[in-house]
């Protein structure tokens, strides 16, 4: 591993040198264990602790198959699917690995008693399998998390419809929270040159998901002038939706849960902000019955912020807690587009407000390759920026995942894998300088919140080291 890291950190290591590097027999990876899948039985979701279930193990390097690549991972990040995997909800992910393993002898590699998790990475290609022509050892890359076989006709118009579509590192093994990752070569995209490794690793899943959900015609098809209600607007997913709305000429109505998170939205450029905790919204009277009066109060507050207009689009992902309100506040003919259910999968809403007002509910799941590529292109052009607030070392991935599980974070929480420290990997300092304030926005806000300071790629801002809690 030291040889690999030295080659990455050295300036201008040629591709042939990367190709000649020996790939180690084993590497460190963050895992969950099959024999611990019942460890949290009987506990409430909130009480399940990822720090108890996530392990840092030494694991063997998997066999490289056709159309695949081994990537040395410099940095990764935590997504909500990392939380789901770590607390074994809604089901242990070993069922996904078993089903994938039955697909073919090559897929059987994934069915192991441990699951290497993680659906983001930024790193360097080490090896490519047979039939890979677009990528070579030494290429600096990020990876999107869509894994498809594309042997059926269904996915050739939209790869998300492939019957063998899976999320890498969640429904497959050998994910990105590790020193080496195994990906299909069509998951790879160029690393944005003006970003550090940890910054480049942060957007992948959430940026692509938000792009399809909000911008793409496969999602809401947002247009200029739309009012867009964004739940969790400063979070890992919502922070990208907020940026897409602002960049696309829409008006984001940002729903947050604290003054700190409201301030983040203001710094991004949003002006219509609702602090749901400060306003005391309680959409459920109890565990079984919602309160339509609260929907109406919420809708009134939205219209106060939009000049009397209802929202054209609701960017939904909390699920059970908010879905009834989301359907109610959407304008006639508007769209509720949902990609997750972090507060519960069983959604209840009053269907009269849907059918009689001709509203649409659209399901949106990650992104196809073209959508992921376009979303990454916007990052590379400096139109959309990473929302990294804090970075942990690989050894503390459990704490990073705990932060996301308990909503203690803002934006994205990063994890350093092979990278020895933050701030490395910038190849285009001029572009970075033009966007430095936007790139550091979430770090600066985290520093102010905790009494510390963030730092940029050149180390000019003190504090904010890996492992800050």
Secondary structure, 3 states (H helix, E strand, C coil): CHHHHHHHHCCCCCHHHHHHCCCCCEEEEEEEEHHHCCCCCCCCHHHCCHHHHCEEEEEECCCCCCCEEEEEEEEEEECHHHHHHHHCCCCCCHHHHHHHHCCCCCHHHHCCCEEECCCCEEEEEEEECCCCCCCCCCCEEEECCEECCCCCHHHHCCHHHCCCCEECCCCCCCCCCECEEEEEHHHEEECCCCCCHHHHHHCHHHHHHHHHHHHCCCCCCCCCCCEEEEECCCCCCHHHHHHHHHHCCCEEEEEECCHHHHHHHHHHCCCEEEECCCCCCCCECCCCCECHHHHHHHHHHHHHHHCCCCEEEEEECCCCCCHHHHHHHEEEEEEEEECCCCCCCCCCCCCHHHHCCCCEEEECCCCCHHHHHHHHHHHHCCCCCCCEEEEEEHHHHHHHHHHHHCCCCCCEEEEECCCCCCCCCCCCHHHHHHCHHHHCHHHHHHHHHHCCCCCCCCCCCCCCCCCCC
